[in-house]
């Protein structure tokens, strides 16, 4: 039985890879729901607009982005929990 995949630990490796993949997907989902990925989305959008020639200014830093984000929410309140 030493030649079987389970004896070599391949089943465990596959299971760990599946768990890791599931946790990665769950993390990405939660970041999206919570809005934590907003800066990454902004950078992707900025790169696309720059490549298309519709944007000629530098991207905001992460700190500038979140300050602008908070200012926009304060100026235009929408339905949110807090």
URSULPE-V747362 format. One record per residue. RES is the residue in three letters. SS is DSSP state (hx for helix, st for strand, lp for the rest). PHI is phi as a letter, one per 40 degrees, with the letter a starting at -180 (999 if undefined). NEAR is the number of other C-alpha atoms within 8 Angstrom. Layout:
BEGIN
[[RES SS PHI NEAR] [RES SS PHI NEAR]]
END
This chain:
BEGIN
[[UNK lp 999 4] [UNK lp c 5] [UNK lp c 6] [UNK lp c 7] [UNK lp d 8] [UNK lp c 8] [UNK lp c 9] [UNK lp c 8] [UNK lp g 8] [UNK hx c 9] [UNK hx c 8] [UNK hx c 8] [UNK hx c 8] [UNK hx c 8] [UNK hx c 8] [UNK hx c 8] [UNK hx c 8] [UNK hx c 8] [UNK hx c 8] [UNK hx c 8] [UNK hx c 8] [UNK hx c 8] [UNK hx c 8] [UNK hx c 8] [UNK hx c 8] [UNK hx c 8] [UNK hx c 8] [UNK hx c 8] [UNK hx c 8] [UNK hx c 8] [UNK hx c 10] [UNK hx c 10] [UNK hx c 7] [UNK hx c 6] [UNK lp g 7] [UNK lp c 8] [UNK lp c 8] [UNK hx c 8] [UNK hx c 10] [UNK hx c 7] [UNK hx c 8] [UNK hx c 8] [UNK hx c 9] [UNK hx c 8] [UNK hx c 8] [UNK hx c 10] [UNK hx c 8] [UNK hx c 8] [UNK hx c 10] [UNK hx c 10] [UNK hx c 7] [UNK lp c 7] [UNK lp g 7] [UNK lp c 7] [UNK lp a 8] [UNK lp b 6] [UNK lp b 4] [UNK lp c 4] [UNK lp c 6] [UNK lp c 7] [UNK lp c 6] [UNK hx c 7] [UNK hx c 7] [UNK hx c 8] [UNK hx d 10] [UNK hx c 9] [UNK hx c 8] [UNK hx c 8] [UNK hx c 8] [UNK hx c 8] [UNK hx c 8] [UNK hx c 8] [UNK hx c 9] [UNK hx c 7] [UNK hx c 6] [UNK lp b 6] [UNK lp c 6] [UNK lp b 5] [UNK lp d 4] [UNK lp a 4] [UNK lp c 3] [UNK lp b 2]]
END
